[in-house]
Structures are given as structure tokens and as C-alpha cells.
């Protein structure tokens, strides 16, 4: 029911904007899982739309509010405003918003305010909404990105964030025929991209494990290793497992290690669903032992490259954690190199837009380790634009790349050997 989905969306918004929690954690919470699958999907979609358009929603609402109501009431107003300004049925949206407000013990007294404000928004809001700028990133992130990439590029990234992300899929085997079955576009790098909304688990091939969800940018690092059939490969910081699945599907003998047992649960579920095999280990990547033909290190990072899919991230974070992440990335990179057999290859990657977490890490590692070098040809892959290559030999991807196709996650990757 619409009410259940909207109530679920309001809970998600309250947790993100009031408690600083991330959507990726909230979707596994009992409060969210108690909704039926269709309502869960709609609640998440509604919450994400509000978070993407939060700046616009607040600007539309501002003339009608003499003082800011409590957060729970503001979130009702924001949710309804986004719906009203993007084509929602005015009568149903307003009535449901008022009902949800009056049903809450802490919000019931604000039912009249919600009704009055939203009836004004229903009349004038869509025109105001359309005239507003694309929402900006918060200052803690926008400033460093402008410094790194320039104002014009950042505006293009913000446009990609506001547009949201289509659904990208990686096939377990031969991709032929699946684009048509999934009503998807075959991307030049090998991923499939589906634009139509829908419940993922209900799509053809999901139950049979024929594919898994993985942004097209995130699917490239493993491809940089080339043929891994029969090789021993360690996937560090592996959960939720997209790269583990890729490696296993390509015939590698994979060890997937992650410090979070809970996140490894999702990886094990995906292995079981796809019928792929890997050795799964819960442990600290900094104490991992052994020697491997190849190592994949998707290091913990600010995840600022994933905002088009996770608009909650810049709102729930302040950037204070980035200094600690940079130090951790350097330590992980140094340790990962010690796990390589002679002549082995290491993929270092982060889903960050900040050069300090990507290009700079590799430049500094090259200075620390004698004989370490980058294999720039590792990413001479179908669909990869030569302009994406970086001066130290890695590959830089950004949300504004492939804008006409729906963008991609921001990612950095390099293939190292010595």
C-alpha cells in the first residue's frame, strides 16, 4: 500500500537526516525488512528521490514556513513536495501526508500545517521546482572536488548525481540474449544497463544466479587482471562480493576476505545463488597471510564516487573520517604488496572521487617501494576511453562520463607489479 511505502520512506529519511545512518545499513534493518518486497522497493526509491532533491524541496517549502517544524514533520513535507513537484497526484499525496502526520504521536499537532503548506505547494511548487538549480554537493565535499577537477566538471557530476543511476548488471557467463530478456542496454565494457524500475529479485535470471548487480565502473578493476583462470587470487575487503563473483566466474581460485561477518553473509548468499565457489574468510586485511598470483584491494574509502546511487552519503557524513581512511589505504596497499608472488599483480581501487584516495596513493606507493611499477596497458579494454587514463598509469572514472548513457560510478584503479 502507498501508506506503508511512504511510512517506510519517512523512517529511512529520519535515520539518515536525524541519526547520520547510511541507507546501505538501513535496508537490512528489521524496521525496513518488515515491509513486503514491493513496499520496501518503493520506500527506498521514494527516500532516495527526496535525498537527491533535498535542496530543491527545502527551497520550495521555505516561503510557506515561518519557522522550521520538527524534523519528522519536515520530512513529511519534503517527501510530499518531491512527489508533488515530479508528477504525483495532488489529492492522494496531500491526503496521505496529512494522515501520516496525524498518525504520529510527535507530529499529530502539525496536521493542519502540513495540509495548508502542501496545498500551496501543489499549486505553485512544480513551476518553482523546475526553475531551481541542480542541487549542489555539501561544502565539505564540493570544495575539494572543484579543486581537483574544476567547477564545470563538478557541475556535470552534480547533474549525474541528481539524475540518479540506472541498474547495471554483470553476467555470470555468456551475455548473448540477456539484454533483450532484461530490457537492458549492452554497454561497451560488457555490463548490461537496465533503466526501467522494478524489483530486482523478480527479474529474469535473478533466482537462477545468471547475473548480479554491479555498477559498470565497479566491474572494470577485475578485468584489468586479464586471464585469471586457475590463478590464486585474494580479494581483500571483498564484501558484498561483486569482484569475488567476477573472479570466480572467470575461473580463479578465489579467497574472499572481509572484516565484517555480517557483510560476508551477503557475499555467501550471492555465491550460493550464482553457484560460484570461493573460500570466504572473516578477518582483518592488515593481518592476511599467504602468497597469491594476484590480489584485488578495493580499499575502504569515502565512497564519494557512488553518490548517484547513494545520495544519503554526503548528507550523513561530514568528511571528518577521510584522513583516517587515507592512512588505512596506504597501510593496506603496503601489506597487499607483501602477499604477491614474484611477478604477481595487484589491483588497487577505490570508489572515491578524491585523488588523495586514488592517484596520490599509487604515486606515493611507487615512491615507497623499489621496483614497483604500474601496468598501464592493463586497462586497454573494450569501451575504455584513453582519456580516462591518468599520468601515473591508472584509470580515473567519474559520474559525468557516459552522461548520455546514464553515467557511471566515480572510481580509480591501477594494476601494480614488481
C-alpha positions as CSV (number, residue, x, y, z in Angstrom):
1,X,0.0,0.0,0.0
2,X,1.1,3.6,-0.7
3,X,0.8,4.4,3.0
4,X,3.2,1.6,4.0
5,X,5.8,2.6,1.4
6,X,5.6,6.3,2.4
7,X,5.8,5.4,6.1
8,X,8.9,3.3,5.3
9,X,10.4,6.2,3.3
10,X,9.9,8.5,6.3
11,X,11.6,6.1,8.6
12,X,14.6,5.9,6.3
13,X,14.8,9.7,5.9
14,X,14.6,10.2,9.7
15,X,17.5,7.8,10.2
16,X,19.7,9.4,7.5
17,X,19.0,13.0,8.3
18,X,18.5,12.7,12.0
19,X,20.9,9.9,13.0
20,X,23.5,10.1,10.3
21,X,23.0,6.5,9.3
22,X,23.6,5.2,5.8
23,X,20.9,3.7,3.6
24,X,23.1,0.6,2.9
25,X,22.8,-0.2,6.6
26,X,19.2,0.7,7.0
27,X,17.9,-1.5,4.2
28,X,18.9,-4.6,6.3
29,X,17.3,-3.3,9.4
30,X,14.2,-5.1,10.8
31,X,12.1,-1.9,10.5
32,X,12.7,-1.9,6.8
33,X,12.6,-5.6,6.2
34,X,9.1,-5.9,7.8
35,X,7.6,-4.3,4.7
36,X,6.7,-6.6,1.8
37,X,9.2,-6.5,-1.1
38,X,7.2,-4.2,-3.3
39,X,6.8,-1.6,-0.5
40,X,10.4,-2.0,0.5
41,X,11.5,-1.1,-3.0
42,X,9.1,1.8,-3.2
43,X,10.1,3.1,0.2
44,X,13.7,3.1,-0.7
45,X,13.0,4.7,-4.1
46,X,11.0,7.5,-2.5
47,X,13.6,8.2,0.2
48,X,16.4,8.3,-2.4
49,X,14.4,10.7,-4.6
50,X,14.0,13.0,-1.6
51,X,17.6,12.9,-0.7
52,X,18.6,13.7,-4.3
53,X,16.2,16.6,-4.4
54,X,16.5,17.8,-0.8
55,X,18.0,21.2,-1.6
56,X,15.1,21.8,-4.1
57,X,12.5,20.6,-1.7
58,X,13.6,22.9,1.1
59,X,13.8,25.8,-1.3
60,X,10.2,25.2,-2.5
61,X,9.0,24.9,1.1
62,X,10.8,27.9,2.6
63,X,8.3,30.6,1.6
64,X,5.5,28.7,3.3
65,X,7.2,28.1,6.6
66,X,7.6,31.0,9.2
67,X,9.7,28.7,11.4
68,X,11.1,25.2,10.9
69,X,8.9,22.4,12.2
70,X,10.4,19.3,13.8
71,X,12.5,17.0,11.6
72,X,9.8,14.4,11.3
73,X,7.3,17.0,10.1
74,X,9.9,18.5,7.7
75,X,10.5,15.0,6.2
76,X,6.7,14.6,5.6
77,X,6.7,17.9,3.8
78,X,9.8,17.1,1.9
79,X,8.5,13.7,0.7
80,X,5.2,15.1,-0.4
81,X,6.9,18.1,-2.1
82,X,9.2,15.9,-4.1
83,X,6.2,13.8,-5.2
84,X,4.0,16.8,-6.0
85,X,6.8,18.5,-8.0
86,X,7.6,15.4,-10.0
87,X,4.1,14.5,-11.2
88,X,2.4,12.9,-8.2
89,X,-1.4,13.1,-7.8
90,X,-2.0,16.1,-5.6
91,X,-5.1,14.8,-3.9
92,X,-3.6,11.5,-2.9
93,X,-0.2,12.9,-2.0
94,X,-1.6,15.6,0.3
95,X,-4.2,13.4,2.0
96,X,-1.6,10.7,2.7
97,X,0.9,13.2,4.0
98,X,-1.7,14.7,6.4
99,X,-2.8,11.2,7.5
100,X,0.8,10.2,8.2
101,X,1.4,13.4,10.2
102,X,-1.8,13.0,12.3
103,X,-1.0,9.3,13.0
104,X,2.3,10.1,14.8
105,X,2.3,11.0,18.4
106,X,5.0,13.6,18.0
107,X,3.7,15.0,14.7
108,X,-0.1,14.9,15.2
109,X,-0.4,18.5,16.2
110,X,1.1,19.6,12.9
111,X,-1.5,18.1,10.6
112,X,-3.1,21.4,9.8
113,X,0.2,23.0,8.9
114,X,1.1,20.1,6.6
115,X,-2.3,20.3,4.9
116,X,-2.1,24.1,4.4
117,X,1.5,24.1,3.2
118,X,1.1,21.2,0.8
119,X,-2.0,22.6,-0.8
120,X,0.1,25.7,-1.7
121,X,3.0,23.5,-2.9
122,X,0.6,21.6,-5.1
123,X,-0.3,24.8,-6.9
124,X,3.0,26.6,-7.2
125,X,5.6,24.0,-6.4
126,X,6.1,22.3,-9.7
127,X,7.0,25.5,-11.6
128,X,9.3,26.7,-8.8
129,X,11.0,23.3,-8.6
130,X,11.7,23.2,-12.4
131,X,13.4,26.7,-12.2
132,X,15.8,25.8,-9.3
133,X,19.4,24.8,-9.9
134,X,20.7,21.2,-9.8
135,X,21.4,20.5,-6.1
136,X,24.9,21.2,-5.0
137,X,27.1,18.8,-3.0
138,X,27.8,19.9,0.6
139,X,30.7,22.3,1.0
140,X,32.9,19.7,2.7
141,X,33.0,17.7,-0.5
142,X,32.3,20.2,-3.2
143,X,35.4,22.3,-2.4
144,X,37.9,19.6,-2.7
145,X,36.3,18.3,-5.9
146,X,36.3,21.7,-7.5
147,X,40.0,22.0,-6.6
148,X,40.7,18.6,-8.1
149,X,38.5,18.6,-11.3
150,X,37.3,22.2,-11.8
151,X,33.9,23.8,-11.3
152,X,32.5,22.8,-14.7
153,X,33.3,19.1,-14.1
154,X,31.8,19.2,-10.7
155,X,28.6,20.7,-12.0
156,X,28.4,17.9,-14.5
157,X,28.9,15.4,-11.7
158,X,26.1,17.0,-9.7
159,X,23.8,16.7,-12.7
160,X,24.7,13.0,-12.8
161,X,24.0,12.6,-9.1
162,X,20.6,14.3,-9.4
163,X,19.6,12.1,-12.3
164,X,20.3,9.0,-10.3
165,X,21.6,5.7,-11.5
166,X,20.2,3.0,-13.8
167,X,20.7,-0.6,-12.8
168,X,23.9,-2.2,-14.0
169,X,24.3,-6.0,-14.1
170,X,27.3,-8.3,-14.6
171,X,26.6,-11.7,-16.3
172,X,27.9,-14.9,-14.9
173,X,28.5,-16.3,-18.3
174,X,27.7,-15.6,-22.0
175,X,25.8,-12.3,-22.2
176,X,24.1,-13.1,-25.5
177,X,20.3,-12.8,-25.4
178,X,20.2,-11.4,-21.9
179,X,20.0,-7.7,-23.0
180,X,16.7,-8.5,-24.7
181,X,15.3,-10.6,-21.8
182,X,16.2,-7.9,-19.2
183,X,15.1,-5.0,-21.4
184,X,18.7,-3.7,-21.0
185,X,21.4,-2.0,-23.0
186,X,24.6,-3.8,-23.6
187,X,27.4,-1.4,-22.5
188,X,30.7,-1.4,-24.4
189,X,32.6,-2.6,-21.4
190,X,30.4,-5.7,-21.1
191,X,27.9,-4.8,-18.4
192,X,24.2,-4.6,-19.0
193,X,22.3,-1.5,-18.1
194,X,18.6,-1.5,-17.3
195,X,16.7,1.8,-17.0
196,X,13.2,0.6,-16.2
197,X,12.2,0.5,-12.5
198,X,11.4,-2.8,-10.9
199,X,12.0,-5.3,-8.2
200,X,15.5,-6.7,-8.8
201,X,14.7,-10.2,-7.4
202,X,11.7,-10.5,-9.8
203,X,13.8,-10.0,-12.9
204,X,14.6,-12.9,-15.3
205,X,17.7,-14.8,-14.3
206,X,18.0,-13.5,-10.7
207,X,16.8,-16.6,-9.0
208,X,18.9,-18.8,-11.3
209,X,22.0,-16.7,-10.5
210,X,22.7,-15.7,-14.0
211,X,23.8,-12.1,-13.0
212,X,24.4,-9.8,-10.1
213,X,24.0,-6.1,-9.6
214,X,27.3,-4.2,-10.1
215,X,27.9,-0.7,-11.5
216,X,29.7,-0.7,-14.8
217,X,32.7,1.2,-13.3
218,X,33.0,-1.4,-10.4
219,X,33.1,-4.2,-13.0
220,X,36.3,-2.9,-14.6
221,X,39.0,-3.5,-11.9
222,X,38.9,-7.3,-12.2
223,X,39.0,-7.1,-16.0
224,X,42.4,-5.4,-15.6
225,X,43.9,-8.7,-14.4
226,X,43.2,-10.3,-17.7
227,X,43.0,-14.1,-17.8
228,X,42.8,-15.4,-14.2
229,X,41.7,-19.0,-14.9
230,X,43.5,-21.3,-12.5
231,X,45.3,-18.5,-10.6
232,X,45.1,-18.0,-6.9
233,X,43.5,-14.6,-6.2
234,X,43.0,-12.8,-2.9
235,X,40.0,-10.4,-2.8
236,X,40.7,-8.1,0.1
237,X,37.8,-6.1,1.7
238,X,35.7,-8.3,-0.5
239,X,32.1,-7.8,0.7
240,X,29.5,-7.5,-0.7
241,X,31.2,-9.6,-3.3
242,X,30.8,-8.3,-6.8
243,X,34.5,-8.7,-7.6
244,X,34.7,-12.1,-5.9
245,X,31.9,-13.3,-8.2
246,X,33.7,-11.9,-11.3
247,X,36.9,-13.7,-10.3
248,X,35.2,-17.0,-9.6
249,X,33.2,-16.8,-12.9
250,X,36.5,-16.3,-14.7
251,X,37.9,-19.5,-13.2
252,X,40.2,-18.1,-10.5
253,X,40.7,-19.9,-7.2
254,X,39.4,-17.0,-5.0
255,X,39.9,-16.3,-1.4
256,X,37.5,-13.5,-0.3
257,X,38.4,-11.8,2.9
258,X,36.5,-9.1,4.8
259,X,36.5,-7.9,8.4
260,X,32.7,-7.8,8.6
261,X,31.0,-11.1,9.1
262,X,27.6,-9.5,8.5
263,X,28.6,-8.2,5.1
264,X,30.2,-11.6,4.3
265,X,26.7,-13.0,4.8
266,X,25.6,-11.2,1.6
267,X,28.6,-12.5,-0.2
268,X,27.8,-16.1,0.8
269,X,24.2,-15.6,-0.4
270,X,25.4,-14.4,-3.8
271,X,27.8,-17.2,-4.2
272,X,25.1,-19.7,-3.4
273,X,22.6,-18.0,-5.8
274,X,25.1,-17.9,-8.6
275,X,26.6,-21.4,-8.0
276,X,30.1,-19.9,-7.9
277,X,32.8,-21.0,-5.5
278,X,35.2,-19.1,-3.3
279,X,36.9,-19.5,0.1
280,X,35.3,-17.0,2.4
281,X,37.3,-15.7,5.4
282,X,36.3,-13.2,8.1
283,X,39.4,-11.3,9.1
284,X,41.5,-8.1,9.1
285,X,43.1,-7.4,5.8
286,X,46.1,-5.9,7.5
287,X,46.9,-9.3,9.0
288,X,46.2,-11.5,6.0
289,X,48.9,-14.1,5.2
290,X,49.9,-16.2,2.2
291,X,51.2,-15.7,-1.3
292,X,48.9,-15.2,-4.3
293,X,49.2,-14.8,-8.0
294,X,47.0,-11.7,-7.8
295,X,45.4,-9.5,-5.2
296,X,42.4,-7.2,-5.6
297,X,42.3,-4.4,-3.0
298,X,39.1,-2.4,-3.2
299,X,40.1,-0.3,-0.2
300,X,37.8,1.3,2.3
301,X,37.2,4.8,1.2
302,X,34.9,7.8,1.3
303,X,32.7,6.2,-1.3
304,X,32.2,9.6,-2.9
305,X,32.1,8.1,-6.3
306,X,28.8,6.3,-5.5
307,X,26.6,9.3,-4.7
308,X,24.4,8.9,-7.8
309,X,23.3,5.6,-6.2
310,X,23.8,6.7,-2.6
311,X,22.6,10.3,-2.2
312,X,22.5,9.7,1.5
313,X,26.3,9.6,1.8
314,X,27.2,13.3,1.7
315,X,24.2,14.1,4.0
316,X,25.1,11.5,6.6
317,X,28.8,12.2,6.5
318,X,31.0,15.3,7.1
319,X,34.3,14.3,5.7
320,X,36.0,14.0,9.1
321,X,36.8,10.4,8.5
322,X,38.7,10.8,5.3
323,X,42.2,11.5,6.9
324,X,41.9,8.1,8.7
325,X,40.8,6.4,5.6
326,X,43.8,7.7,3.6
327,X,46.2,6.3,6.2
328,X,44.4,3.0,6.2
329,X,44.5,2.8,2.4
330,X,48.3,3.3,2.4
331,X,48.8,0.6,5.1
332,X,46.5,-1.9,3.2
333,X,48.3,-1.2,-0.1
334,X,51.7,-1.9,1.5
335,X,50.5,-5.1,3.1
336,X,48.7,-6.3,0.0
337,X,52.0,-6.0,-2.0
338,X,53.6,-8.3,0.5
339,X,51.1,-11.0,-0.4
340,X,52.0,-11.2,-4.0
341,X,54.1,-14.0,-5.5
342,X,57.1,-12.8,-7.6
343,X,55.7,-11.2,-10.8
344,X,52.2,-11.2,-9.3
345,X,49.7,-8.4,-10.0
346,X,47.8,-6.2,-7.6
347,X,44.7,-4.2,-8.4
348,X,44.3,-1.2,-6.2
349,X,40.9,0.6,-6.5
350,X,38.6,2.9,-4.6
351,X,35.1,4.2,-5.4
352,X,36.2,7.7,-4.5
353,X,36.3,11.0,-6.5
354,X,39.1,12.3,-4.3
355,X,42.7,12.0,-5.8
356,X,44.1,11.6,-2.3
357,X,42.4,8.2,-2.2
358,X,43.4,7.1,-5.7
359,X,46.0,8.7,-7.9
360,X,48.0,10.0,-4.9
361,X,48.0,6.7,-3.1
362,X,49.6,5.0,-6.1
363,X,52.1,7.8,-6.7
364,X,53.2,7.5,-3.1
365,X,53.4,3.7,-3.2
366,X,55.6,3.9,-6.2
367,X,58.0,6.2,-4.2
368,X,57.9,3.9,-1.2
369,X,58.6,0.6,-3.0
370,X,61.7,0.0,-5.1
371,X,60.9,-1.8,-8.3
372,X,57.1,-1.3,-8.1
373,X,55.6,-0.2,-11.4
374,X,52.1,0.3,-12.9
375,X,50.9,-1.7,-15.9
376,X,49.1,1.0,-17.9
377,X,48.1,-1.5,-20.6
378,X,46.0,-3.5,-18.1
379,X,43.0,-1.3,-18.8
380,X,43.2,-1.3,-22.6
381,X,39.8,-2.8,-22.6
382,X,36.7,-2.6,-24.9
383,X,34.8,0.6,-24.1
384,X,37.5,2.3,-22.1
385,X,38.2,5.8,-23.3
386,X,42.0,6.5,-23.5
387,X,41.2,10.0,-22.0
388,X,40.3,8.2,-18.7
389,X,44.0,7.2,-18.2
390,X,46.0,9.1,-15.6
391,X,49.5,10.3,-15.6
392,X,50.8,7.6,-13.1
393,X,49.2,4.9,-15.3
394,X,45.9,4.3,-13.6
395,X,42.3,4.8,-14.7
396,X,40.0,7.5,-13.5
397,X,36.3,7.2,-13.9
398,X,33.7,9.9,-13.0
399,X,29.9,10.1,-12.7
400,X,29.8,12.6,-15.6
401,X,31.4,10.1,-18.0
402,X,28.9,8.4,-20.3
403,X,26.4,11.1,-19.4
404,X,24.3,10.3,-22.4
405,X,24.1,6.7,-21.2
406,X,23.3,7.5,-17.6
407,X,26.8,8.0,-16.1
408,X,28.9,5.6,-14.0
409,X,30.3,5.5,-10.5
410,X,33.4,7.5,-9.7
411,X,36.2,5.0,-9.5
412,X,40.0,4.9,-9.5
413,X,42.0,1.8,-10.4
414,X,45.6,0.8,-11.1
415,X,47.3,-2.5,-11.8
416,X,50.7,-2.8,-10.0
417,X,53.5,-5.3,-10.2
418,X,57.2,-5.6,-9.4
